[in-house]
Amino acid sequence: MSKILLTFLLIFIISPLSSQNNLDDLILQLEEEMSKKTAYQEAKELRIKSLKSLLSEKVISPENKYFITNKLIAEYEYFSFNSSLFYIEENLALAKKIGNDFFIKESTLRLAKLLATSGRYDESINLLEEINSSNLSKELLNEYFNIFKRCYSELRTISRVKNITEKYNKLYLTYKDSLNIQIANLNKNSKLYLSTSEQNFRDEGNTIEALKVNAKRLSLAKMGTREYALVTFNRSYMSAEVDGNNLNQKKFLILSAISDIQASIKDNASLANLAVIFFGEGNVDRAHKYINFSFEDAKFYNSKLRFLDISNVLPVISKSYETKNRKQTNKLKKQLIFISLLSLILMVAIFFIIKQNKKINQGKEYLKTANLKLKDLNEKLSFTNNDLKRLYEELSSVDAIKEQYIGTFLNLYSEYIDKLDVYRKTVSKYIITNKTKDLLELSKSKKIIESELKIFYENFDKSFLHIYPNFIENFNDLLKEEERILVKDDDSLTVELRIFALIRLGISNSSKISKILRYSVNTIYNYRVKVRNIAINRDEFEEMVKKIK
């Protein structure tokens, strides 16, 4: 029994903590998405630009122009009221020009919907009343009843006169019934059927069933769409009714706001409602940040309805934010004055303590001075000896390298003098014996050059590897494992290794390397690029080669 009680206790303790952690993660995700607002808006504007470019084509039929404009309206629908209005009116005029009755009624309903969603209910109703509903298609008739229903739902809410409220409520119920009759034969998973069913349950006060329908809508909706934002927005307030707390309310408002931002929807309410909740909890900074973000969106969209909603809370939140900042500033000033006074008192106290200690320790200081000086001299001497030892080792290493190269150079020089003398004698012999043809063939042959190059490479490789015996191994350590350079002979280098051996010796200019190794500059450059591309650290590769010991 005690174990069961303990389990329940842990569930009650851990569950709220886990929910709060999840909420904190969602808040971080929301604020990250808020920082990407410009990127999402640019993507939206790019899609709009593409559609406008299609409209500007010269060879386009009126019907195609109508369909493309419809797509453009869909992009602008919750992004910019003025642009939506402009293109709907353009399409309406085009529909009348074509003489297509369906197009005319479809565009008129689009205009009525835009006016309704932006809070212009009277204008929307006036437009709807001009439409003859008897010859509307089933799809348009559903939209017709839905817009009427929305207008009267909002009007009954905002009206403060009892008789007028009752009138609007009757009209709402009338169009609600008409819509319910219309959707009875719709697919049970269609958006209109599910959204209408959810609203019906909410009107009846059956929040549990409304939540079930909402869950189905949520499973069909995709994050980053207007549909997802609306479904999660409705779910936030239904969850608050059922749970009795605002954790889930905040969670779904955040998800709704994220979806609005990703879809670049400017006609939104989630973030403003979230700001009001945070303000009520005392989180003024976050509330101020969110309400300003919502205000910028409402201003961009030019939404009469959103401006009205935000204007009720923005001044209160802004004033509280300013008051809080002012209080914090005053608090900081007081703390600064207090710390300054405390510092002054502390400095005076330290001054007297130091003065007393100075008198007490004066004798000890005299005794310590000599020891400290001696210790200091010993340390300096030790450092000097270490520096001298290091310098000696470096000089010895440099001398060894110089001796090696001077010896190799003198030996090569002597050999080349002997070879030049032999070549001179051979030429002289051919001239004396009148073997000019053989002499010409000899001068054309590249065997001597190739032989001399081979000897040069061998001498260079042996001399270099004598000075840097670990060069190949250390060089390969700088390359990716699968790209390491293998050599057939431990005393020889490949072309790539010779190039970077010269770089290690301080010759980094490709022109100089090409002259020494007798390759073209392009060949040297290509080898350098090739090896850099297989290096672990491409950018610092050559600098690291220069440091190989």
C-alpha positions in Angstrom: 0.0 0.0 0.0 2.8 2.4 0.9 4.5 1.6 -2.5 1.3 2.5 -4.4 1.0 5.8 -2.4 4.6 6.6 -3.2 4.1 5.9 -6.9 1.1 8.2 -7.1 3.0 10.9 -5.1 5.9 10.7 -7.6 3.5 10.9 -10.6 1.9 14.0 -9.1 5.3 15.6 -8.5 7.1 14.6 -11.7 4.2 15.1 -14.2 3.9 18.9 -13.7 7.7 19.2 -13.8 7.9 17.3 -17.1 5.1 19.4 -18.6 6.9 22.6 -17.5 10.2 21.4 -19.1 8.4 20.6 -22.3 6.8 24.1 -22.3 10.2 25.7 -21.7 11.5 23.8 -24.7 8.6 25.0 -26.8 9.2 28.6 -25.8 12.8 28.3 -26.9 11.7 26.9 -30.2 9.1 29.7 -30.6 11.7 32.4 -30.0 14.1 30.7 -32.4 11.3 30.7 -35.1 10.6 34.4 -34.3 14.3 35.2 -35.1 13.7 33.5 -38.6 10.7 35.7 -39.4 12.6 37.5 -42.2 13.7 34.3 -43.9 10.1 32.9 -43.9 8.8 36.2 -45.2 11.4 36.3 -48.0 10.4 32.7 -49.1 6.7 33.8 -49.2 7.7 36.9 -51.3 9.7 34.7 -53.6 6.6 32.5 -54.3 4.5 35.7 -54.9 7.2 37.0 -57.3 7.1 33.8 -59.3 3.3 34.0 -59.6 3.5 37.7 -60.6 6.0 36.8 -63.3 3.5 34.2 -64.7 0.8 36.9 -64.8 3.1 39.3 -66.7 3.5 36.9 -69.6 2.0 38.2 -72.8 0.6 34.9 -74.1 -1.9 33.9 -71.4 -5.6 33.2 -71.7 -8.1 35.1 -69.4 -9.0 31.8 -67.8 -5.4 30.9 -66.9 -4.9 34.5 -65.7 -7.9 34.0 -63.4 -6.5 30.7 -62.0 -3.0 32.2 -61.4 -4.5 35.2 -59.7 -6.4 32.9 -57.5 -3.1 31.3 -56.4 -1.7 34.7 -55.8 -4.7 35.6 -53.7 -4.2 32.4 -51.7 -0.6 33.5 -51.0 -1.7 37.0 -50.0 -4.8 35.9 -48.1 -3.4 36.1 -44.5 -0.2 38.0 -45.5 -1.4 41.4 -46.8 -5.0 42.7 -46.6 -4.5 45.4 -49.2 -2.8 43.1 -51.7 -5.5 40.4 -51.2 -8.2 43.0 -51.7 -6.5 44.4 -54.9 -6.1 41.0 -56.6 -9.6 39.7 -55.6 -11.1 42.9 -57.1 -8.9 42.3 -60.2 -10.1 38.8 -60.5 -13.7 39.8 -60.0 -13.4 42.3 -62.8 -11.7 39.7 -65.0 -14.5 37.2 -64.2 -17.1 39.7 -65.3 -15.1 40.4 -68.5 -15.0 36.7 -69.2 -18.7 36.4 -68.4 -18.2 33.2 -66.3 -20.9 33.2 -63.6 -19.0 30.6 -61.4 -15.9 32.8 -61.4 -17.9 35.9 -60.5 -19.6 34.2 -57.6 -16.4 32.6 -56.4 -14.5 35.9 -56.4 -17.4 37.7 -54.7 -17.3 35.0 -51.9 -13.5 35.4 -51.7 -14.0 39.2 -51.2 -16.8 38.6 -48.6 -14.5 36.1 -46.7 -11.6 38.6 -46.7 -13.8 41.4 -45.3 -15.2 39.0 -42.7 -11.8 37.8 -41.5 -10.5 41.4 -41.2 -13.5 42.5 -39.0 -15.5 44.3 -41.8 -18.7 42.3 -41.1 -21.3 44.8 -42.5 -19.4 45.1 -45.8 -19.1 41.3 -46.0 -22.9 40.8 -45.3 -23.8 43.4 -47.9 -21.8 41.5 -50.5 -23.3 38.2 -49.6 -26.8 39.6 -49.8 -26.2 40.6 -53.4 -25.6 36.9 -54.3 -28.5 34.8 -55.5 -27.9 31.6 -53.5 -30.4 29.5 -55.4 -28.1 28.8 -58.3 -24.8 28.5 -56.3 -22.8 25.2 -56.7 -22.6 23.0 -53.7 -19.0 24.0 -52.9 -19.8 27.8 -53.2 -23.0 27.4 -51.2 -21.1 25.8 -48.3 -18.7 28.8 -48.4 -21.7 31.2 -48.6 -23.4 29.8 -45.4 -20.0 29.6 -43.7 -19.2 33.3 -44.2 -22.7 34.3 -43.1 -22.3 32.1 -40.0 -18.9 33.7 -39.2 -20.1 37.3 -39.6 -23.1 36.8 -37.3 -21.1 34.8 -34.8 -18.7 37.7 -34.4 -21.4 40.4 -34.4 -23.4 38.7 -31.6 -20.2 38.6 -29.6 -19.2 42.2 -30.0 -22.7 43.7 -29.8 -23.6 45.3 -26.4 -27.4 45.8 -27.2 -29.5 42.9 -26.0 -32.1 43.0 -28.8 -29.5 43.3 -31.5 -27.4 40.5 -29.9 -30.5 38.2 -30.0 -31.2 39.2 -33.6 -27.6 38.3 -34.6 -27.8 35.0 -32.6 -31.0 33.9 -34.5 -29.3 34.7 -37.8 -26.2 32.8 -36.7 -28.4 29.7 -35.8 -30.2 30.0 -39.1 -27.0 29.9 -41.2 -25.6 27.3 -38.9 -28.5 25.0 -39.5 -28.3 25.6 -43.3 -24.6 24.8 -43.2 -25.2 21.6 -41.2 -27.7 20.4 -43.8 -25.2 21.1 -46.5 -22.3 19.3 -44.9 -24.3 16.2 -44.0 -23.3 14.4 -47.2 -19.6 15.6 -47.1 -16.7 13.3 -46.5 -16.4 12.9 -42.7 -12.7 13.7 -42.9 -13.1 16.9 -44.9 -11.9 20.1 -43.4 -15.3 21.8 -43.5 -17.1 18.9 -42.0 -14.7 18.5 -39.1 -14.4 22.3 -38.4 -18.2 22.6 -38.4 -18.7 19.6 -36.2 -16.2 20.9 -33.7 -17.9 24.3 -33.6 -21.3 22.5 -33.1 -20.0 20.6 -30.1 -18.5 23.9 -28.7 -21.9 25.7 -29.2 -23.5 22.8 -27.2 -20.9 23.2 -24.4 -19.6 19.6 -25.1 -15.9 20.5 -25.0 -14.8 16.8 -24.6 -16.4 15.8 -27.9 -15.1 19.0 -29.5 -11.6 18.1 -28.4 -12.0 14.7 -30.0 -12.9 16.2 -33.3 -10.1 18.8 -32.9 -7.6 15.9 -32.3 -8.7 14.4 -35.7 -8.2 17.8 -37.4 -4.8 18.1 -35.7 -3.7 14.7 -37.1 -4.7 15.8 -40.6 -3.1 19.3 -40.4 0.5 20.0 -41.1 2.8 22.3 -39.1 3.6 25.5 -40.9 0.1 25.9 -42.4 -2.9 28.2 -41.6 -5.0 25.1 -40.9 -2.6 23.8 -38.2 -2.4 27.3 -36.6 -6.3 27.5 -36.4 -6.7 24.0 -35.0 -4.1 24.4 -32.3 -5.5 27.9 -31.4 -9.0 26.4 -30.8 -7.5 23.5 -28.9 -5.6 25.9 -26.6 -8.8 27.4 -25.2 -10.7 24.1 -25.1 -7.8 22.5 -23.1 -7.9 25.3 -20.6 -11.7 24.7 -20.0 -11.1 20.9 -19.5 -7.8 21.0 -17.5 -8.5 24.0 -15.3 -4.9 25.3 -15.8 -3.1 27.1 -18.6 -0.2 24.8 -19.3 -1.8 23.1 -22.3 -3.3 26.4 -23.3 0.1 27.9 -23.5 1.5 24.8 -25.3 -1.0 24.9 -28.1 -0.9 28.7 -28.4 2.9 28.4 -28.9 2.4 25.6 -31.5 -0.1 27.9 -33.3 2.2 30.8 -33.2 5.1 28.7 -34.6 2.9 27.5 -37.4 1.8 31.2 -38.1 5.5 32.3 -38.3 6.6 29.4 -40.5 3.7 30.1 -42.9 4.4 33.8 -42.7 0.8 34.5 -41.7 0.5 38.1 -40.6 -3.2 37.9 -39.7 -2.7 36.0 -36.5 -3.8 36.0 -32.8 -1.9 33.3 -31.0 1.1 35.3 -30.1 -0.9 38.3 -28.8 -3.0 35.9 -26.6 0.1 34.3 -25.4 1.5 37.8 -24.4 -1.7 38.4 -22.4 -1.2 35.1 -20.5 2.5 35.8 -19.7 1.6 39.3 -18.7 -1.0 37.9 -16.2 1.8 35.6 -14.8 4.1 38.6 -14.3 6.5 37.8 -17.1 6.4 41.3 -18.5 9.6 41.0 -20.6 8.3 38.1 -22.6 4.8 39.6 -22.9 6.3 42.9 -24.2 8.4 41.0 -26.8 5.4 38.9 -28.0 2.9 41.8 -28.2 5.3 44.0 -30.2 5.9 41.1 -32.6 2.1 40.7 -33.0 1.7 44.5 -33.5 4.3 44.5 -36.3 2.4 41.6 -38.0 -1.0 43.3 -37.6 0.5 46.6 -39.0 2.0 44.7 -42.0 -1.3 43.0 -42.7 -3.4 46.1 -42.0 -5.9 44.2 -39.9 -8.6 46.3 -38.4 -9.6 43.5 -36.1 -6.1 42.7 -34.9 -5.3 46.3 -34.3 -8.4 46.6 -32.1 -7.5 43.5 -30.1 -3.8 44.5 -29.6 -4.7 48.1 -28.8 -6.5 46.9 -25.7 -3.4 45.3 -24.2 -0.4 46.9 -25.9 -0.5 50.2 -23.8 -0.9 48.2 -20.6 2.0 45.8 -21.3 4.2 48.6 -22.6 3.5 50.8 -19.5 4.3 47.8 -17.2 7.4 47.1 -19.2 8.6 50.7 -18.9 7.7 50.8 -15.2 9.6 47.6 -14.5 12.6 48.9 -16.4 12.4 52.2 -14.4 12.2 50.3 -11.1 15.2 48.1 -12.1 17.2 51.2 -13.1 16.4 52.9 -9.7 17.2 49.7 -7.9 20.5 49.4 -9.7 21.3 53.1 -8.8 20.6 52.4 -5.1 22.7 49.3 -5.2 25.5 51.2 -6.9 25.4 53.9 -4.2 25.4 51.3 -1.5 28.3 49.4 -3.0 30.2 52.7 -3.5 29.7 53.6 0.2 30.6 50.0 1.3 33.7 50.2 -0.9 34.8 53.5 0.6 34.4 52.1 4.2 36.3 48.9 3.1 39.1 51.0 1.6 39.5 53.0 4.8 39.5 49.8 6.9 42.1 48.2 4.5 44.2 51.3 4.8 44.4 51.1 8.6 45.0 47.3 8.6 47.8 47.7 6.0 49.3 50.5 8.1 49.3 48.3 11.3 50.6 45.3 9.5 53.3 47.3 7.9 54.7 48.3 11.3 54.5 44.7 12.6 56.1 43.1 9.6 58.7 45.7 8.9 61.4 43.8 10.7 60.5 40.6 8.9 60.6 42.3 5.6 64.3 43.3 6.0 65.2 39.7 6.7 63.3 38.3 3.7 64.7 40.9 1.3 68.1 39.3 1.0 66.7 35.8 0.6 64.3 36.9 -2.1 67.0 38.7 -4.0 69.2 35.6 -3.9 66.4 33.4 -4.9 65.6 35.8 -7.8 69.2 35.7 -9.0 69.2 31.9 -8.9 66.1 31.7 -10.9 67.4 34.2 -13.4 70.6 32.2 -13.7 68.7 29.0 -14.2 66.5 30.6 -16.9 69.6 32.0 -18.6 71.3 28.6 -18.5 68.2 27.0 -20.0 68.0 29.6 -22.7 71.7 29.1 -23.5 71.3 25.4 -23.7 68.3 25.7 -26.0 70.1 28.2 -28.2 73.1 25.9 -28.4 70.9 23.0 -29.5 69.2 25.1 -32.1 72.5 26.4 -33.4 73.9 22.9 -33.5 70.9 21.7 -35.5 71.2 24.6 -37.9 75.0 24.0 -38.3 74.3 20.3 -39.0 71.8 21.3 -41.7 74.2 23.8 -43.2 77.1 21.3 -43.2 74.9 18.7 -44.8 73.7 21.0 -47.6 77.1 22.7 -48.1 78.7 19.2 -48.4 76.0 18.0 -50.8 76.2 21.2 -52.8 80.1 21.1 -53.1 80.0 17.4 -54.1 77.3 18.1 -56.8 79.2 21.1 -58.0 82.4 19.1 -58.4 80.6 16.3 -60.2 78.9 18.7 -62.6 82.4 20.3 -63.4 83.7 16.8 -64.2 80.7 16.0 -66.3 81.0 19.3 -68.2 84.6 18.6 -68.9 83.7 15.1 -70.2 81.0 16.6 -72.3 83.4 19.2 -73.6 85.9 16.6 -74.6 83.2 14.5 -76.3 82.0 17.5 -78.3 85.6 18.4 -79.3 86.3 14.8 -80.4 83.2 14.8 -82.6 84.1 18.1 -84.2 87.7 17.0 -84.8 86.6 13.7 -86.4 84.0 15.5 -88.4 81.1 13.6 -86.8 78.8 16.5 -86.7 75.7 14.3 -87.4 76.5 12.2 -84.3 77.1 15.4 -82.4 73.7 16.7 -83.5 72.0 13.5 -82.4 73.8 13.7 -79.1 72.6 17.3 -78.5 69.0 16.3 -79.4 68.9 13.4 -76.9 67.3 14.0 -73.6 68.9 11.0 -72.0 71.6 13.1 -70.4 69.1 15.5 -68.9 66.9 12.7 -67.7 69.9 10.9 -66.2 71.0 14.1 -64.5 67.5 14.8 -63.2 67.3 11.3 -61.8 70.6 11.8 -60.0 69.5 15.2 -58.8 66.2 13.8 -57.4 68.1 10.9 -55.7 70.6 13.3 -54.1 67.9 15.7 -53.0 65.8 12.9 -51.5 68.6 11.4 -49.6 69.9 14.8 -48.3 66.4 15.9 -47.3 65.5 12.7 -45.6 68.9 12.6 -43.8 68.0 16.0 -42.3 64.3 15.2 -41.8 64.2 11.5 -41.3 60.5 11.5 -40.1 59.2 13.8 -42.8 57.2 11.2 -44.8 55.6 9.8 -41.6 54.8 13.3 -40.2 53.6 14.5 -43.6 51.1 11.5 -43.9 49.8 12.3 -40.4 48.5 15.6 -41.8 46.5 13.7 -44.5 43.3 11.7 -44.3 44.0 8.1 -43.4 42.7 6.6 -46.7 44.7 9.3 -48.8 48.2 8.8 -47.3 51.1 8.7 -49.8 53.1 5.5 -50.0 56.7 5.4 -51.2 58.4 2.4 -52.8 61.8 3.2 -51.3 62.4 4.7 -47.8 65.2 6.9 -49.3 63.1 8.4 -52.1 60.3 10.9 -52.4 57.3 11.1 -54.7 56.7 14.2 -56.8 54.1 15.5 -54.2 56.6 14.9 -51.3 59.4 16.7 -53.2 57.2 19.7 -53.7 56.3 19.9 -50.1 59.9 19.1 -49.0 60.9 22.3 -50.8 58.0 24.2 -49.1 59.4 22.8 -45.8 62.8 24.3 -46.7 61.1 27.7 -47.2 60.7 27.7 -51.0 56.9 28.2 -51.3 56.7 30.0 -54.6 55.3 27.7 -57.3 57.5 29.3 -60.0 60.7 28.7 -58.0 59.6 25.1 -57.2 58.9 24.5 -61.0 62.4 25.7 -61.9 64.1 23.5 -59.3 62.1 20.3 -60.1 61.8 21.1 -63.8 58.0 20.8 -64.0 55.5 23.4 -65.3 54.0 25.9 -62.9 50.6 24.5 -63.6 51.8 21.0 -62.7 53.2 22.3 -59.4 50.0 24.2 -58.7 47.8 21.2 -59.5 49.9 18.9 -57.2 49.6 21.4 -54.3 45.8 21.7 -54.7 45.4 18.0 -55.0 47.3 17.3 -51.8 45.6 20.2 -49.9 42.2 18.7 -50.8 43.1 15.4 -49.1 44.5 17.1 -46.0 42.7 16.9 -42.6 43.0 20.6 -42.1 43.0 22.1 -45.7 43.4 25.8 -44.7 46.4 25.4 -42.4 48.0 22.4 -44.2 51.1 24.2 -45.8 51.8 26.1 -42.6 51.8 22.8 -40.7 54.1 21.2 -43.3 56.6 24.1 -42.7 56.7 23.1 -39.0 57.6 19.4 -39.5 60.8 18.5 -37.7 
